[in-house]
Amino acid sequence: QVQLVESGGGLVQFGGSLSLSCAVSGSFFRVDGMGWYRQAPGKQRELVASISRSGSTVYADSVRGRFTISRDNAKNTVYLQTNSLKPEDSALYSCNVQVSHGPDQTRDYWGQGTQVTVSS
């Protein structure tokens, strides 16, 4: 069993900041890729940012320069620091991780999501 526990969402004013975190626990060999996705009502889910185990990052164009993804491999936790938030950043933010259970046994897991709402 693998559990993902997300925290840090909430209501913030335009230009504000929020720090999201997602902790992975359970029985597994290693956590490989980690990332954050978001989905606003009526829109498709989109990648916000991802980070490899070695620390390579990818950002959506809409958040580059405002959001920072990081991870702590010892704690199996991924973070998303969101700054200069805009109303269009409002969405349900979900953590996604690729967990290795052994050689050629990698599985995808999703968190339940944490709501981010930015007021104008």
C-alpha positions as CSV (number, residue, x, y, z in Angstrom):
1,Q,0.0,0.0,0.0
2,V,1.1,3.5,-0.9
3,Q,-0.4,6.6,0.6
4,L,-0.1,10.2,-0.5
5,V,-1.0,12.9,2.0
6,E,-1.3,16.4,0.6
7,S,-1.5,19.7,2.5
8,G,-1.2,23.4,2.1
9,G,-4.1,24.5,-0.1
10,G,-6.4,27.2,0.9
11,L,-7.8,30.6,0.0
12,V,-5.4,33.4,-0.8
13,Q,-5.6,36.9,-2.3
14,F,-4.3,37.9,-5.7
15,G,-0.5,38.1,-5.5
16,G,-0.3,35.9,-2.5
17,S,1.6,32.7,-1.9
18,L,0.9,29.1,-0.8
19,S,3.1,26.2,0.0
20,L,1.9,22.7,-1.0
21,S,3.4,19.5,0.1
22,C,2.8,15.8,-0.6
23,A,4.2,13.0,1.5
24,V,4.5,9.5,0.3
25,S,4.4,6.6,2.7
26,G,3.9,2.8,2.7
27,S,5.7,-0.1,1.3
28,F,7.9,0.4,-1.8
29,F,11.4,0.4,-3.0
30,R,11.8,4.0,-4.2
31,V,9.9,7.1,-5.3
32,D,11.0,8.2,-8.8
33,G,9.3,11.0,-10.5
34,M,7.0,13.4,-8.6
35,G,4.8,16.1,-9.8
36,W,1.8,18.4,-9.3
37,Y,-1.2,18.6,-11.6
38,R,-4.2,20.9,-11.4
39,Q,-7.7,20.9,-12.7
40,A,-10.1,23.8,-12.7
41,P,-13.9,23.3,-13.2
42,G,-14.7,22.6,-16.8
43,K,-11.1,22.3,-17.8
44,Q,-8.7,19.4,-18.4
45,R,-6.2,18.4,-15.9
46,E,-2.8,19.9,-16.7
47,L,0.7,19.4,-15.5
48,V,1.9,22.2,-13.3
49,A,5.4,21.0,-12.5
50,S,7.4,17.8,-12.2
51,I,10.7,16.8,-10.7
52,S,12.9,13.7,-11.2
53,R,14.6,11.9,-8.5
54,S,17.9,13.6,-9.5
55,G,16.2,17.0,-9.3
56,S,15.5,17.9,-13.0
57,T,12.4,20.0,-13.2
58,V,9.7,20.8,-15.8
59,Y,7.2,23.7,-15.5
60,A,4.1,24.7,-17.3
61,D,4.7,28.0,-19.2
62,S,1.9,29.6,-17.2
63,V,3.7,29.1,-13.9
64,R,7.3,29.3,-14.8
65,G,9.1,31.9,-12.7
66,R,6.3,32.0,-10.1
67,F,6.1,28.4,-8.9
68,T,9.0,26.3,-7.6
69,I,8.9,22.5,-7.2
70,S,11.3,20.7,-4.9
71,R,11.6,17.4,-3.1
72,D,13.2,15.7,-0.1
73,N,14.1,12.2,-1.1
74,A,14.8,11.2,2.5
75,K,11.3,12.2,3.5
76,N,9.7,11.0,0.2
77,T,8.0,14.4,0.0
78,V,7.5,16.8,-2.9
79,Y,6.8,20.5,-2.4
80,L,5.3,23.2,-4.6
81,Q,5.9,26.8,-3.6
82,T,3.4,29.1,-5.4
83,N,4.0,32.8,-5.5
84,S,2.4,35.7,-7.2
85,L,-0.8,33.8,-7.4
86,K,-3.5,34.8,-9.9
87,P,-7.3,33.9,-10.0
88,E,-6.5,31.7,-13.0
89,D,-4.3,29.5,-10.7
90,S,-7.4,28.5,-8.8
91,A,-7.9,24.7,-9.1
92,L,-7.7,21.4,-7.4
93,Y,-4.0,20.6,-7.1
94,S,-3.1,16.9,-7.1
95,C,0.2,15.2,-6.4
96,N,1.3,12.4,-8.8
97,V,4.2,10.1,-8.1
98,Q,5.9,7.2,-9.8
99,V,6.8,4.5,-7.2
100,S,9.1,1.7,-7.9
101,H,8.2,-1.6,-6.2
102,G,11.2,-3.4,-7.7
103,P,12.8,-4.0,-11.1
104,D,10.4,-3.1,-13.9
105,Q,7.6,-2.6,-11.3
106,T,6.8,1.1,-11.4
107,R,3.3,2.3,-10.7
108,D,1.6,5.7,-10.8
109,Y,-0.2,7.0,-7.7
110,W,-2.4,10.1,-7.2
111,G,-3.2,12.1,-4.1
112,Q,-6.7,13.2,-3.3
113,G,-6.0,16.8,-4.1
114,T,-5.9,20.1,-2.3
115,Q,-7.9,23.1,-3.3
116,V,-6.2,26.4,-4.1
117,T,-8.5,29.4,-4.5
118,V,-7.2,32.8,-5.4
119,S,-9.5,35.8,-5.0
120,S,-9.2,38.9,-7.1
